[in-house]
Amino acid sequence: MLDITRDIDSLSNFKKNTTKFAKQMKKSGSPIVLTVNGKASFVVQDAESYQRMLELLDRAEAIEGIRKGLEDVKQNKTKSLADFEKKLNEI
């Protein structure tokens, strides 16, 4: 979880204290938002946290696909395997 009192800093400060920020990200698992001229411009995070985020995104997308499929079944928006094979052979 992003802590705005700790996880937002300027790009110039990040450049000066990269090692400190790297240790902070590794320990907290939280990304750091880097600002340029006071506006959020970049997000930096450690590789392990990034990988975990990608895995969660994949899982969420799979769940959404399953939910959509179940909704299609409920609404009778599906085809039988025989109909699918017939269509496939027509191509």
HTML snippet that shows the backbone in 3Dmol.js (N, CA, C, O; Angstrom):
<script src="https://3Dmol.org/build/3Dmol-min.js"></script>
<div id="view" style="width:600px;height:400px;position:relative"></div>
<script>
const pdb = `
ATOM      1  N   MET A   1       0.851  -1.179   0.000  1.00  0.00           N
ATOM      2  CA  MET A   1       0.000   0.000   0.000  1.00  0.00           C
ATOM      3  C   MET A   1       0.889   1.232   0.000  1.00  0.00           C
ATOM      4  O   MET A   1       1.857   1.317   0.756  1.00  0.00           O
ATOM      5  N   LEU A   2       0.557   2.161  -0.837  1.00  0.00           N
ATOM      6  CA  LEU A   2       1.317   3.397  -0.954  1.00  0.00           C
ATOM      7  C   LEU A   2       1.083   4.282   0.271  1.00  0.00           C
ATOM      8  O   LEU A   2      -0.057   4.532   0.664  1.00  0.00           O
ATOM      9  N   ASP A   3       2.172   4.746   0.859  1.00  0.00           N
ATOM     10  CA  ASP A   3       2.105   5.657   1.999  1.00  0.00           C
ATOM     11  C   ASP A   3       2.586   7.019   1.507  1.00  0.00           C
ATOM     12  O   ASP A   3       3.779   7.203   1.268  1.00  0.00           O
ATOM     13  N   ILE A   4       1.671   7.972   1.353  1.00  0.00           N
ATOM     14  CA  ILE A   4       2.050   9.258   0.748  1.00  0.00           C
ATOM     15  C   ILE A   4       3.036  10.057   1.582  1.00  0.00           C
ATOM     16  O   ILE A   4       3.667  10.983   1.072  1.00  0.00           O
ATOM     17  N   THR A   5       3.178   9.719   2.844  1.00  0.00           N
ATOM     18  CA  THR A   5       4.160  10.427   3.664  1.00  0.00           C
ATOM     19  C   THR A   5       5.567   9.875   3.455  1.00  0.00           C
ATOM     20  O   THR A   5       6.551  10.516   3.824  1.00  0.00           O
ATOM     21  N   ARG A   6       5.658   8.684   2.861  1.00  0.00           N
ATOM     22  CA  ARG A   6       6.956   8.037   2.700  1.00  0.00           C
ATOM     23  C   ARG A   6       7.265   7.713   1.253  1.00  0.00           C
ATOM     24  O   ARG A   6       8.434   7.687   0.868  1.00  0.00           O
ATOM     25  N   ASP A   7       6.243   7.463   0.435  1.00  0.00           N
ATOM     26  CA  ASP A   7       6.453   6.864  -0.880  1.00  0.00           C
ATOM     27  C   ASP A   7       6.304   7.824  -2.054  1.00  0.00           C
ATOM     28  O   ASP A   7       6.147   7.385  -3.193  1.00  0.00           O
ATOM     29  N   ILE A   8       6.350   9.120  -1.793  1.00  0.00           N
ATOM     30  CA  ILE A   8       6.343  10.113  -2.867  1.00  0.00           C
ATOM     31  C   ILE A   8       7.532  11.036  -2.636  1.00  0.00           C
ATOM     32  O   ILE A   8       7.699  11.597  -1.553  1.00  0.00           O
ATOM     33  N   ASP A   9       8.348  11.183  -3.664  1.00  0.00           N
ATOM     34  CA  ASP A   9       9.534  12.025  -3.523  1.00  0.00           C
ATOM     35  C   ASP A   9       9.924  12.546  -4.897  1.00  0.00           C
ATOM     36  O   ASP A   9       9.408  12.092  -5.918  1.00  0.00           O
ATOM     37  N   SER A  10      10.831  13.492  -4.907  1.00  0.00           N
ATOM     38  CA  SER A  10      11.265  14.087  -6.171  1.00  0.00           C
ATOM     39  C   SER A  10      12.268  13.182  -6.879  1.00  0.00           C
ATOM     40  O   SER A  10      12.995  12.416  -6.246  1.00  0.00           O
ATOM     41  N   LEU A  11      12.289  13.285  -8.190  1.00  0.00           N
ATOM     42  CA  LEU A  11      13.248  12.531  -8.990  1.00  0.00           C
ATOM     43  C   LEU A  11      14.674  12.916  -8.615  1.00  0.00           C
ATOM     44  O   LEU A  11      15.551  12.055  -8.541  1.00  0.00           O
ATOM     45  N   SER A  12      14.905  14.189  -8.381  1.00  0.00           N
ATOM     46  CA  SER A  12      16.270  14.624  -8.037  1.00  0.00           C
ATOM     47  C   SER A  12      16.709  14.023  -6.702  1.00  0.00           C
ATOM     48  O   SER A  12      17.868  13.632  -6.560  1.00  0.00           O
ATOM     49  N   ASN A  13      15.809  13.941  -5.724  1.00  0.00           N
ATOM     50  CA  ASN A  13      16.157  13.320  -4.448  1.00  0.00           C
ATOM     51  C   ASN A  13      16.389  11.812  -4.623  1.00  0.00           C
ATOM     52  O   ASN A  13      17.264  11.235  -3.977  1.00  0.00           O
ATOM     53  N   PHE A  14      15.610  11.190  -5.489  1.00  0.00           N
ATOM     54  CA  PHE A  14      15.791   9.769  -5.781  1.00  0.00           C
ATOM     55  C   PHE A  14      17.176   9.521  -6.384  1.00  0.00           C
ATOM     56  O   PHE A  14      17.861   8.566  -6.015  1.00  0.00           O
ATOM     57  N   LYS A  15      17.577  10.383  -7.308  1.00  0.00           N
ATOM     58  CA  LYS A  15      18.898  10.237  -7.933  1.00  0.00           C
ATOM     59  C   LYS A  15      20.012  10.358  -6.895  1.00  0.00           C
ATOM     60  O   LYS A  15      20.993   9.616  -6.950  1.00  0.00           O
ATOM     61  N   LYS A  16      19.867  11.282  -5.958  1.00  0.00           N
ATOM     62  CA  LYS A  16      20.895  11.501  -4.934  1.00  0.00           C
ATOM     63  C   LYS A  16      20.945  10.360  -3.924  1.00  0.00           C
ATOM     64  O   LYS A  16      22.010  10.062  -3.382  1.00  0.00           O
ATOM     65  N   ASN A  17      19.806   9.718  -3.663  1.00  0.00           N
ATOM     66  CA  ASN A  17      19.702   8.716  -2.593  1.00  0.00           C
ATOM     67  C   ASN A  17      19.148   7.381  -3.088  1.00  0.00           C
ATOM     68  O   ASN A  17      18.333   6.755  -2.411  1.00  0.00           O
ATOM     69  N   THR A  18      19.586   6.949  -4.256  1.00  0.00           N
ATOM     70  CA  THR A  18      19.040   5.741  -4.870  1.00  0.00           C
ATOM     71  C   THR A  18      19.149   4.527  -3.962  1.00  0.00           C
ATOM     72  O   THR A  18      18.199   3.751  -3.855  1.00  0.00           O
ATOM     73  N   THR A  19      20.285   4.352  -3.310  1.00  0.00           N
ATOM     74  CA  THR A  19      20.481   3.186  -2.437  1.00  0.00           C
ATOM     75  C   THR A  19      19.482   3.186  -1.293  1.00  0.00           C
ATOM     76  O   THR A  19      18.914   2.146  -0.960  1.00  0.00           O
ATOM     77  N   LYS A  20      19.266   4.340  -0.693  1.00  0.00           N
ATOM     78  CA  LYS A  20      18.298   4.454   0.405  1.00  0.00           C
ATOM     79  C   LYS A  20      16.899   4.069  -0.077  1.00  0.00           C
ATOM     80  O   LYS A  20      16.191   3.321   0.597  1.00  0.00           O
ATOM     81  N   PHE A  21      16.508   4.578  -1.235  1.00  0.00           N
ATOM     82  CA  PHE A  21      15.184   4.280  -1.769  1.00  0.00           C
ATOM     83  C   PHE A  21      15.053   2.803  -2.148  1.00  0.00           C
ATOM     84  O   PHE A  21      14.002   2.197  -1.939  1.00  0.00           O
ATOM     85  N   ALA A  22      16.122   2.226  -2.705  1.00  0.00           N
ATOM     86  CA  ALA A  22      16.092   0.804  -3.066  1.00  0.00           C
ATOM     87  C   ALA A  22      15.858  -0.052  -1.832  1.00  0.00           C
ATOM     88  O   ALA A  22      15.060  -0.989  -1.867  1.00  0.00           O
ATOM     89  N   LYS A  23      16.548   0.262  -0.745  1.00  0.00           N
ATOM     90  CA  LYS A  23      16.352  -0.483   0.503  1.00  0.00           C
ATOM     91  C   LYS A  23      14.931  -0.308   1.028  1.00  0.00           C
ATOM     92  O   LYS A  23      14.319  -1.261   1.509  1.00  0.00           O
ATOM     93  N   GLN A  24      14.412   0.910   0.935  1.00  0.00           N
ATOM     94  CA  GLN A  24      13.052   1.194   1.395  1.00  0.00           C
ATOM     95  C   GLN A  24      12.029   0.371   0.607  1.00  0.00           C
ATOM     96  O   GLN A  24      11.117  -0.218   1.188  1.00  0.00           O
ATOM     97  N   MET A  25      12.188   0.334  -0.726  1.00  0.00           N
ATOM     98  CA  MET A  25      11.248  -0.418  -1.558  1.00  0.00           C
ATOM     99  C   MET A  25      11.328  -1.913  -1.266  1.00  0.00           C
ATOM    100  O   MET A  25      10.307  -2.599  -1.213  1.00  0.00           O
ATOM    101  N   LYS A  26      12.537  -2.406  -1.080  1.00  0.00           N
ATOM    102  CA  LYS A  26      12.720  -3.835  -0.791  1.00  0.00           C
ATOM    103  C   LYS A  26      12.060  -4.183   0.540  1.00  0.00           C
ATOM    104  O   LYS A  26      11.399  -5.214   0.658  1.00  0.00           O
ATOM    105  N   LYS A  27      12.241  -3.319   1.542  1.00  0.00           N
ATOM    106  CA  LYS A  27      11.693  -3.582   2.879  1.00  0.00           C
ATOM    107  C   LYS A  27      10.162  -3.456   2.902  1.00  0.00           C
ATOM    108  O   LYS A  27       9.475  -4.301   3.476  1.00  0.00           O
ATOM    109  N   SER A  28       9.639  -2.403   2.278  1.00  0.00           N
ATOM    110  CA  SER A  28       8.194  -2.135   2.361  1.00  0.00           C
ATOM    111  C   SER A  28       7.392  -2.881   1.301  1.00  0.00           C
ATOM    112  O   SER A  28       6.212  -3.169   1.505  1.00  0.00           O
ATOM    113  N   GLY A  29       8.018  -3.194   0.180  1.00  0.00           N
ATOM    114  CA  GLY A  29       7.291  -3.800  -0.928  1.00  0.00           C
ATOM    115  C   GLY A  29       6.414  -2.802  -1.657  1.00  0.00           C
ATOM    116  O   GLY A  29       5.655  -3.173  -2.553  1.00  0.00           O
ATOM    117  N   SER A  30       6.514  -1.537  -1.277  1.00  0.00           N
ATOM    118  CA  SER A  30       5.694  -0.492  -1.895  1.00  0.00           C
ATOM    119  C   SER A  30       6.499   0.259  -2.948  1.00  0.00           C
ATOM    120  O   SER A  30       7.710   0.426  -2.802  1.00  0.00           O
ATOM    121  N   PRO A  31       5.838   0.710  -4.001  1.00  0.00           N
ATOM    122  CA  PRO A  31       6.530   1.511  -5.006  1.00  0.00           C
ATOM    123  C   PRO A  31       6.760   2.930  -4.490  1.00  0.00           C
ATOM    124  O   PRO A  31       6.221   3.334  -3.460  1.00  0.00           O
ATOM    125  N   ILE A  32       7.560   3.655  -5.222  1.00  0.00           N
ATOM    126  CA  ILE A  32       7.799   5.059  -4.907  1.00  0.00           C
ATOM    127  C   ILE A  32       7.360   5.882  -6.115  1.00  0.00           C
ATOM    128  O   ILE A  32       7.739   5.589  -7.249  1.00  0.00           O
ATOM    129  N   VAL A  33       6.569   6.901  -5.861  1.00  0.00           N
ATOM    130  CA  VAL A  33       6.135   7.824  -6.908  1.00  0.00           C
ATOM    131  C   VAL A  33       7.151   8.954  -6.947  1.00  0.00           C
ATOM    132  O   VAL A  33       7.422   9.602  -5.936  1.00  0.00           O
ATOM    133  N   LEU A  34       7.706   9.179  -8.128  1.00  0.00           N
ATOM    134  CA  LEU A  34       8.704  10.237  -8.294  1.00  0.00           C
ATOM    135  C   LEU A  34       8.065  11.420  -9.009  1.00  0.00           C
ATOM    136  O   LEU A  34       7.354  11.264 -10.001  1.00  0.00           O
ATOM    137  N   THR A  35       8.335  12.588  -8.483  1.00  0.00           N
ATOM    138  CA  THR A  35       7.760  13.810  -9.039  1.00  0.00           C
ATOM    139  C   THR A  35       8.807  14.617  -9.793  1.00  0.00           C
ATOM    140  O   THR A  35       9.998  14.578  -9.485  1.00  0.00           O
ATOM    141  N   VAL A  36       8.327  15.341 -10.777  1.00  0.00           N
ATOM    142  CA  VAL A  36       9.138  16.311 -11.506  1.00  0.00           C
ATOM    143  C   VAL A  36       8.334  17.606 -11.505  1.00  0.00           C
ATOM    144  O   VAL A  36       7.191  17.647 -11.961  1.00  0.00           O
ATOM    145  N   ASN A  37       8.947  18.649 -10.989  1.00  0.00           N
ATOM    146  CA  ASN A  37       8.257  19.945 -10.837  1.00  0.00           C
ATOM    147  C   ASN A  37       6.956  19.794 -10.049  1.00  0.00           C
ATOM    148  O   ASN A  37       5.956  20.442 -10.358  1.00  0.00           O
ATOM    149  N   GLY A  38       6.978  18.943  -9.041  1.00  0.00           N
ATOM    150  CA  GLY A  38       5.833  18.785  -8.156  1.00  0.00           C
ATOM    151  C   GLY A  38       4.704  17.909  -8.671  1.00  0.00           C
ATOM    152  O   GLY A  38       3.683  17.761  -8.001  1.00  0.00           O
ATOM    153  N   LYS A  39       4.874  17.324  -9.860  1.00  0.00           N
ATOM    154  CA  LYS A  39       3.827  16.476 -10.435  1.00  0.00           C
ATOM    155  C   LYS A  39       4.332  15.037 -10.565  1.00  0.00           C
ATOM    156  O   LYS A  39       5.482  14.810 -10.942  1.00  0.00           O
ATOM    157  N   ALA A  40       3.478  14.077 -10.255  1.00  0.00           N
ATOM    158  CA  ALA A  40       3.848  12.666 -10.372  1.00  0.00           C
ATOM    159  C   ALA A  40       4.240  12.367 -11.816  1.00  0.00           C
ATOM    160  O   ALA A  40       3.495  12.676 -12.747  1.00  0.00           O
ATOM    161  N   SER A  41       5.414  11.763 -11.994  1.00  0.00           N
ATOM    162  CA  SER A  41       5.912  11.472 -13.339  1.00  0.00           C
ATOM    163  C   SER A  41       6.319  10.022 -13.535  1.00  0.00           C
ATOM    164  O   SER A  41       6.185   9.483 -14.634  1.00  0.00           O
ATOM    165  N   PHE A  42       6.819   9.380 -12.473  1.00  0.00           N
ATOM    166  CA  PHE A  42       7.311   8.011 -12.588  1.00  0.00           C
ATOM    167  C   PHE A  42       6.923   7.215 -11.347  1.00  0.00           C
ATOM    168  O   PHE A  42       6.728   7.764 -10.263  1.00  0.00           O
ATOM    169  N   VAL A  43       6.816   5.905 -11.544  1.00  0.00           N
ATOM    170  CA  VAL A  43       6.632   4.992 -10.421  1.00  0.00           C
ATOM    171  C   VAL A  43       7.743   3.962 -10.507  1.00  0.00           C
ATOM    172  O   VAL A  43       7.957   3.352 -11.555  1.00  0.00           O
ATOM    173  N   VAL A  44       8.449   3.771  -9.401  1.00  0.00           N
ATOM    174  CA  VAL A  44       9.560   2.830  -9.343  1.00  0.00           C
ATOM    175  C   VAL A  44       9.221   1.788  -8.284  1.00  0.00           C
ATOM    176  O   VAL A  44       8.757   2.127  -7.196  1.00  0.00           O
ATOM    177  N   GLN A  45       9.456   0.512  -8.611  1.00  0.00           N
ATOM    178  CA  GLN A  45       9.232  -0.518  -7.606  1.00  0.00           C
ATOM    179  C   GLN A  45      10.227  -1.649  -7.811  1.00  0.00           C
ATOM    180  O   GLN A  45      10.811  -1.793  -8.884  1.00  0.00           O
ATOM    181  N   ASP A  46      10.412  -2.458  -6.756  1.00  0.00           N
ATOM    182  CA  ASP A  46      11.359  -3.558  -6.844  1.00  0.00           C
ATOM    183  C   ASP A  46      10.763  -4.671  -7.705  1.00  0.00           C
ATOM    184  O   ASP A  46       9.545  -4.770  -7.857  1.00  0.00           O
ATOM    185  N   ALA A  47      11.634  -5.504  -8.262  1.00  0.00           N
ATOM    186  CA  ALA A  47      11.221  -6.533  -9.217  1.00  0.00           C
ATOM    187  C   ALA A  47      10.257  -7.553  -8.612  1.00  0.00           C
ATOM    188  O   ALA A  47       9.313  -7.981  -9.276  1.00  0.00           O
ATOM    189  N   GLU A  48      10.484  -7.940  -7.372  1.00  0.00           N
ATOM    190  CA  GLU A  48       9.613  -8.932  -6.727  1.00  0.00           C
ATOM    191  C   GLU A  48       8.183  -8.399  -6.591  1.00  0.00           C
ATOM    192  O   GLU A  48       7.225  -9.121  -6.871  1.00  0.00           O
ATOM    193  N   SER A  49       8.038  -7.164  -6.172  1.00  0.00           N
ATOM    194  CA  SER A  49       6.705  -6.556  -6.048  1.00  0.00           C
ATOM    195  C   SER A  49       6.051  -6.402  -7.413  1.00  0.00           C
ATOM    196  O   SER A  49       4.842  -6.594  -7.550  1.00  0.00           O
ATOM    197  N   TYR A  50       6.838  -6.057  -8.415  1.00  0.00           N
ATOM    198  CA  TYR A  50       6.302  -5.916  -9.768  1.00  0.00           C
ATOM    199  C   TYR A  50       5.797  -7.263 -10.281  1.00  0.00           C
ATOM    200  O   TYR A  50       4.723  -7.337 -10.877  1.00  0.00           O
ATOM    201  N   GLN A  51       6.569  -8.326 -10.051  1.00  0.00           N
ATOM    202  CA  GLN A  51       6.155  -9.662 -10.474  1.00  0.00           C
ATOM    203  C   GLN A  51       4.860 -10.068  -9.785  1.00  0.00           C
ATOM    204  O   GLN A  51       3.964 -10.623 -10.422  1.00  0.00           O
ATOM    205  N   ARG A  52       4.756  -9.794  -8.487  1.00  0.00           N
ATOM    206  CA  ARG A  52       3.546 -10.111  -7.736  1.00  0.00           C
ATOM    207  C   ARG A  52       2.346  -9.349  -8.315  1.00  0.00           C
ATOM    208  O   ARG A  52       1.253  -9.904  -8.428  1.00  0.00           O
ATOM    209  N   MET A  53       2.551  -8.087  -8.678  1.00  0.00           N
ATOM    210  CA  MET A  53       1.484  -7.292  -9.271  1.00  0.00           C
ATOM    211  C   MET A  53       1.037  -7.893 -10.608  1.00  0.00           C
ATOM    212  O   MET A  53      -0.161  -7.957 -10.885  1.00  0.00           O
ATOM    213  N   LEU A  54       1.993  -8.335 -11.438  1.00  0.00           N
ATOM    214  CA  LEU A  54       1.648  -8.959 -12.714  1.00  0.00           C
ATOM    215  C   LEU A  54       0.847 -10.241 -12.507  1.00  0.00           C
ATOM    216  O   LEU A  54      -0.108 -10.506 -13.237  1.00  0.00           O
ATOM    217  N   GLU A  55       1.236 -11.035 -11.511  1.00  0.00           N
ATOM    218  CA  GLU A  55       0.519 -12.273 -11.220  1.00  0.00           C
ATOM    219  C   GLU A  55      -0.905 -11.988 -10.755  1.00  0.00           C
ATOM    220  O   GLU A  55      -1.839 -12.686 -11.150  1.00  0.00           O
ATOM    221  N   LEU A  56      -1.075 -10.970  -9.921  1.00  0.00           N
ATOM    222  CA  LEU A  56      -2.418 -10.587  -9.470  1.00  0.00           C
ATOM    223  C   LEU A  56      -3.270 -10.087 -10.643  1.00  0.00           C
ATOM    224  O   LEU A  56      -4.465 -10.373 -10.714  1.00  0.00           O
ATOM    225  N   LEU A  57      -2.663  -9.357 -11.540  1.00  0.00           N
ATOM    226  CA  LEU A  57      -3.380  -8.878 -12.720  1.00  0.00           C
ATOM    227  C   LEU A  57      -3.820 -10.052 -13.588  1.00  0.00           C
ATOM    228  O   LEU A  57      -4.959 -10.088 -14.054  1.00  0.00           O
ATOM    229  N   ASP A  58      -2.917 -11.016 -13.807  1.00  0.00           N
ATOM    230  CA  ASP A  58      -3.278 -12.210 -14.583  1.00  0.00           C
ATOM    231  C   ASP A  58      -4.447 -12.941 -13.938  1.00  0.00           C
ATOM    232  O   ASP A  58      -5.381 -13.356 -14.624  1.00  0.00           O
ATOM    233  N   ARG A  59      -4.393 -13.096 -12.624  1.00  0.00           N
ATOM    234  CA  ARG A  59      -5.460 -13.789 -11.895  1.00  0.00           C
ATOM    235  C   ARG A  59      -6.783 -13.034 -12.024  1.00  0.00           C
ATOM    236  O   ARG A  59      -7.829 -13.645 -12.242  1.00  0.00           O
ATOM    237  N   ALA A  60      -6.736 -11.718 -11.888  1.00  0.00           N
ATOM    238  CA  ALA A  60      -7.954 -10.907 -12.005  1.00  0.00           C
ATOM    239  C   ALA A  60      -8.544 -11.016 -13.414  1.00  0.00           C
ATOM    240  O   ALA A  60      -9.763 -11.095 -13.573  1.00  0.00           O
ATOM    241  N   GLU A  61      -7.688 -11.021 -14.429  1.00  0.00           N
ATOM    242  CA  GLU A  61      -8.175 -11.156 -15.798  1.00  0.00           C
ATOM    243  C   GLU A  61      -8.796 -12.529 -16.030  1.00  0.00           C
ATOM    244  O   GLU A  61      -9.810 -12.639 -16.720  1.00  0.00           O
ATOM    245  N   ALA A  62      -8.198 -13.583 -15.461  1.00  0.00           N
ATOM    246  CA  ALA A  62      -8.761 -14.926 -15.590  1.00  0.00           C
ATOM    247  C   ALA A  62     -10.119 -15.005 -14.908  1.00  0.00           C
ATOM    248  O   ALA A  62     -11.059 -15.574 -15.463  1.00  0.00           O
ATOM    249  N   ILE A  63     -10.229 -14.441 -13.718  1.00  0.00           N
ATOM    250  CA  ILE A  63     -11.502 -14.443 -12.995  1.00  0.00           C
ATOM    251  C   ILE A  63     -12.565 -13.694 -13.790  1.00  0.00           C
ATOM    252  O   ILE A  63     -13.711 -14.137 -13.869  1.00  0.00           O
ATOM    253  N   GLU A  64     -12.192 -12.566 -14.376  1.00  0.00           N
ATOM    254  CA  GLU A  64     -13.139 -11.804 -15.186  1.00  0.00           C
ATOM    255  C   GLU A  64     -13.587 -12.611 -16.405  1.00  0.00           C
ATOM    256  O   GLU A  64     -14.762 -12.574 -16.768  1.00  0.00           O
ATOM    257  N   GLY A  65     -12.670 -13.338 -17.040  1.00  0.00           N
ATOM    258  CA  GLY A  65     -13.029 -14.183 -18.184  1.00  0.00           C
ATOM    259  C   GLY A  65     -13.996 -15.290 -17.781  1.00  0.00           C
ATOM    260  O   GLY A  65     -14.948 -15.581 -18.506  1.00  0.00           O
ATOM    261  N   ILE A  66     -13.756 -15.902 -16.634  1.00  0.00           N
ATOM    262  CA  ILE A  66     -14.652 -16.945 -16.134  1.00  0.00           C
ATOM    263  C   ILE A  66     -16.024 -16.349 -15.816  1.00  0.00           C
ATOM    264  O   ILE A  66     -17.053 -16.933 -16.156  1.00  0.00           O
ATOM    265  N   ARG A  67     -16.032 -15.192 -15.167  1.00  0.00           N
ATOM    266  CA  ARG A  67     -17.287 -14.527 -14.843  1.00  0.00           C
ATOM    267  C   ARG A  67     -18.088 -14.234 -16.110  1.00  0.00           C
ATOM    268  O   ARG A  67     -19.298 -14.455 -16.156  1.00  0.00           O
ATOM    269  N   LYS A  68     -17.401 -13.735 -17.133  1.00  0.00           N
ATOM    270  CA  LYS A  68     -18.059 -13.428 -18.414  1.00  0.00           C
ATOM    271  C   LYS A  68     -18.606 -14.702 -19.046  1.00  0.00           C
ATOM    272  O   LYS A  68     -19.724 -14.707 -19.563  1.00  0.00           O
ATOM    273  N   GLY A  69     -17.833 -15.777 -19.011  1.00  0.00           N
ATOM    274  CA  GLY A  69     -18.292 -17.047 -19.568  1.00  0.00           C
ATOM    275  C   GLY A  69     -19.525 -17.571 -18.848  1.00  0.00           C
ATOM    276  O   GLY A  69     -20.463 -18.045 -19.488  1.00  0.00           O
ATOM    277  N   LEU A  70     -19.528 -17.490 -17.537  1.00  0.00           N
ATOM    278  CA  LEU A  70     -20.686 -17.934 -16.764  1.00  0.00           C
ATOM    279  C   LEU A  70     -21.921 -17.084 -17.064  1.00  0.00           C
ATOM    280  O   LEU A  70     -23.039 -17.594 -17.135  1.00  0.00           O
ATOM    281  N   GLU A  71     -21.700 -15.785 -17.237  1.00  0.00           N
ATOM    282  CA  GLU A  71     -22.802 -14.888 -17.589  1.00  0.00           C
ATOM    283  C   GLU A  71     -23.356 -15.239 -18.972  1.00  0.00           C
ATOM    284  O   GLU A  71     -24.569 -15.220 -19.179  1.00  0.00           O
ATOM    285  N   ASP A  72     -22.465 -15.559 -19.918  1.00  0.00           N
ATOM    286  CA  ASP A  72     -22.907 -15.970 -21.253  1.00  0.00           C
ATOM    287  C   ASP A  72     -23.744 -17.245 -21.185  1.00  0.00           C
ATOM    288  O   ASP A  72     -24.749 -17.364 -21.886  1.00  0.00           O
ATOM    289  N   VAL A  73     -23.340 -18.196 -20.349  1.00  0.00           N
ATOM    290  CA  VAL A  73     -24.108 -19.431 -20.186  1.00  0.00           C
ATOM    291  C   VAL A  73     -25.485 -19.100 -19.627  1.00  0.00           C
ATOM    292  O   VAL A  73     -26.496 -19.611 -20.110  1.00  0.00           O
ATOM    293  N   LYS A  74     -25.524 -18.245 -18.608  1.00  0.00           N
ATOM    294  CA  LYS A  74     -26.798 -17.838 -18.009  1.00  0.00           C
ATOM    295  C   LYS A  74     -27.732 -17.222 -19.041  1.00  0.00           C
ATOM    296  O   LYS A  74     -28.937 -17.477 -19.029  1.00  0.00           O
ATOM    297  N   GLN A  75     -27.176 -16.417 -19.927  1.00  0.00           N
ATOM    298  CA  GLN A  75     -27.978 -15.700 -20.920  1.00  0.00           C
ATOM    299  C   GLN A  75     -28.135 -16.493 -22.225  1.00  0.00           C
ATOM    300  O   GLN A  75     -28.615 -15.970 -23.231  1.00  0.00           O
ATOM    301  N   ASN A  76     -27.724 -17.756 -22.185  1.00  0.00           N
ATOM    302  CA  ASN A  76     -27.840 -18.649 -23.338  1.00  0.00           C
ATOM    303  C   ASN A  76     -27.129 -18.091 -24.577  1.00  0.00           C
ATOM    304  O   ASN A  76     -27.627 -18.211 -25.696  1.00  0.00           O
ATOM    305  N   LYS A  77     -25.978 -17.490 -24.363  1.00  0.00           N
ATOM    306  CA  LYS A  77     -25.186 -16.924 -25.466  1.00  0.00           C
ATOM    307  C   LYS A  77     -24.049 -17.870 -25.852  1.00  0.00           C
ATOM    308  O   LYS A  77     -22.968 -17.424 -26.236  1.00  0.00           O
ATOM    309  N   THR A  78     -24.295 -19.162 -25.750  1.00  0.00           N
ATOM    310  CA  THR A  78     -23.254 -20.140 -26.048  1.00  0.00           C
ATOM    311  C   THR A  78     -23.702 -21.035 -27.198  1.00  0.00           C
ATOM    312  O   THR A  78     -24.877 -21.058 -27.563  1.00  0.00           O
ATOM    313  N   LYS A  79     -22.748 -21.769 -27.760  1.00  0.00           N
ATOM    314  CA  LYS A  79     -23.025 -22.722 -28.834  1.00  0.00           C
ATOM    315  C   LYS A  79     -22.597 -24.102 -28.374  1.00  0.00           C
ATOM    316  O   LYS A  79     -21.697 -24.249 -27.547  1.00  0.00           O
ATOM    317  N   SER A  80     -23.241 -25.087 -28.910  1.00  0.00           N
ATOM    318  CA  SER A  80     -22.835 -26.453 -28.599  1.00  0.00           C
ATOM    319  C   SER A  80     -21.522 -26.748 -29.326  1.00  0.00           C
ATOM    320  O   SER A  80     -21.150 -26.044 -30.265  1.00  0.00           O
ATOM    321  N   LEU A  81     -20.833 -27.785 -28.884  1.00  0.00           N
ATOM    322  CA  LEU A  81     -19.575 -28.171 -29.532  1.00  0.00           C
ATOM    323  C   LEU A  81     -19.838 -28.574 -30.973  1.00  0.00           C
ATOM    324  O   LEU A  81     -19.038 -28.271 -31.859  1.00  0.00           O
ATOM    325  N   ALA A  82     -20.933 -29.242 -31.211  1.00  0.00           N
ATOM    326  CA  ALA A  82     -21.269 -29.668 -32.578  1.00  0.00           C
ATOM    327  C   ALA A  82     -21.456 -28.463 -33.491  1.00  0.00           C
ATOM    328  O   ALA A  82     -20.962 -28.457 -34.619  1.00  0.00           O
ATOM    329  N   ASP A  83     -22.165 -27.444 -33.013  1.00  0.00           N
ATOM    330  CA  ASP A  83     -22.351 -26.227 -33.809  1.00  0.00           C
ATOM    331  C   ASP A  83     -21.019 -25.521 -34.055  1.00  0.00           C
ATOM    332  O   ASP A  83     -20.765 -25.025 -35.152  1.00  0.00           O
ATOM    333  N   PHE A  84     -20.186 -25.482 -33.041  1.00  0.00           N
ATOM    334  CA  PHE A  84     -18.869 -24.847 -33.175  1.00  0.00           C
ATOM    335  C   PHE A  84     -18.031 -25.577 -34.220  1.00  0.00           C
ATOM    336  O   PHE A  84     -17.422 -24.951 -35.087  1.00  0.00           O
ATOM    337  N   GLU A  85     -18.006 -26.906 -34.131  1.00  0.00           N
ATOM    338  CA  GLU A  85     -17.215 -27.698 -35.096  1.00  0.00           C
ATOM    339  C   GLU A  85     -17.741 -27.514 -36.508  1.00  0.00           C
ATOM    340  O   GLU A  85     -16.959 -27.438 -37.456  1.00  0.00           O
ATOM    341  N   LYS A  86     -19.067 -27.439 -36.661  1.00  0.00           N
ATOM    342  CA  LYS A  86     -19.664 -27.235 -37.980  1.00  0.00           C
ATOM    343  C   LYS A  86     -19.221 -25.888 -38.550  1.00  0.00           C
ATOM    344  O   LYS A  86     -18.819 -25.805 -39.710  1.00  0.00           O
ATOM    345  N   LYS A  87     -19.293 -24.845 -37.744  1.00  0.00           N
ATOM    346  CA  LYS A  87     -18.847 -23.504 -38.170  1.00  0.00           C
ATOM    347  C   LYS A  87     -17.359 -23.521 -38.531  1.00  0.00           C
ATOM    348  O   LYS A  87     -16.949 -22.939 -39.536  1.00  0.00           O
ATOM    349  N   LEU A  88     -16.571 -24.184 -37.713  1.00  0.00           N
ATOM    350  CA  LEU A  88     -15.126 -24.248 -37.920  1.00  0.00           C
ATOM    351  C   LEU A  88     -14.807 -24.924 -39.240  1.00  0.00           C
ATOM    352  O   LEU A  88     -13.905 -24.484 -39.952  1.00  0.00           O
ATOM    353  N   ASN A  89     -15.525 -25.981 -39.583  1.00  0.00           N
ATOM    354  CA  ASN A  89     -15.287 -26.706 -40.835  1.00  0.00           C
ATOM    355  C   ASN A  89     -15.739 -25.926 -42.051  1.00  0.00           C
ATOM    356  O   ASN A  89     -15.299 -26.213 -43.164  1.00  0.00           O
ATOM    357  N   GLU A  90     -16.615 -24.937 -41.861  1.00  0.00           N
ATOM    358  CA  GLU A  90     -17.073 -24.111 -42.977  1.00  0.00           C
ATOM    359  C   GLU A  90     -16.017 -23.088 -43.395  1.00  0.00           C
ATOM    360  O   GLU A  90     -16.067 -22.557 -44.505  1.00  0.00           O
ATOM    361  N   ILE A  91     -15.092 -22.821 -42.532  1.00  0.00           N
ATOM    362  CA  ILE A  91     -14.084 -21.788 -42.809  1.00  0.00           C
ATOM    363  C   ILE A  91     -13.034 -22.275 -43.773  1.00  0.00           C
ATOM    364  O   ILE A  91     -12.113 -21.531 -44.112  1.00  0.00           O
TER     365      ILE A  91
END
`;
const viewer = $3Dmol.createViewer("view");
viewer.addModel(pdb, "pdb");
viewer.setStyle({}, {cartoon: {color: "spectrum"}});
viewer.zoomTo();
viewer.render();
</script>
